[in-house]
């Protein structure tokens, strides 16, 4: 490839990414200031905010179009694989129709960017690789860029599941109070979703979406199963099964929720005790390889130095 053309291409990419980062940073700052004004009761929008929004929005649109174009290039032929990707994105909290297309486009775009960054590395640093070695470097860089979004998605799913799992016992206690106070199950779900909005925003979003489905006319059992399908969590699945059976057989919802809430609290306590029991085992390797050697050096070091200073002259004199 022509070296001047390659340098020009990489310079364009660097300027484009740097400019995008600057605009995103400015837009995030202005959004924070706007929310602070709304919290204080002032709804006035400054001229700088409107100009920043006018500048950032076209860039975001072009970036989304770029991701969509790469996503169509990277779209798998297997429909089941595409559905699995969309299911994972929904579990991670991304419910947009184009989320799967953007995700696939980000994988391909990131692989291309990392390959371009590797191509910028001088050959001297890479010890003047041969063509086969350079091809291996490019393949490894492309693989790292292509599979990094998948690793990020797994971590996002794990974080969201952990947040939901921590929030379920508290939400169940609130739901028990609402049901025993005389609210119906649908109204209790909406009220709990509003109450836990600050402390548990992930669960609040799921409960609000469930409440919207119930208000729009979706059958209760179907809406509850959709909740279990979106979260893909065992605790939510058990709660959904309990509510479905209670609705089907006509038993007391308040009593069933109270028993299940007690079980959830016990399960959370046992999970905390399990983590506490695993802590000494996890601390064993750092203790052996990092803490104990330092303690031995601090305790035995001065004595060893003194012994060397006293014994070595005596042995050399003999």
Buried (B, 14 or more C-beta within 10 A) or exposed (E): EEEEEEEEBBEEBEEEEEEBEEBBEBBEEBBEEBEEBEEEEEEEEEEEBEEBBEEBEEBEEEBBEEBBBBBEEBBEEEEEEBEEBBBBBBBBBBEEEEBBBBBBBBBBBBBBBBBBBBBEEEEEEEEEEEEEEBEEBBEEBBEBBBEBBEEBBEEBBEEBBEBBBBBBBBBBBBBBBBBBEEBEBBBBBBBBBEBBBEEBEBBBBBBBBBBEBBEEEBEBBEBBBBBBBBBBBEBBBBBBBBBBEBBEEEEEBBEBBBEBBBBBBEBBEEEEEEEEEEEEEEEEEEEEEEEEEEEEEEEEEEEEEEEEEEEEEEEEEE
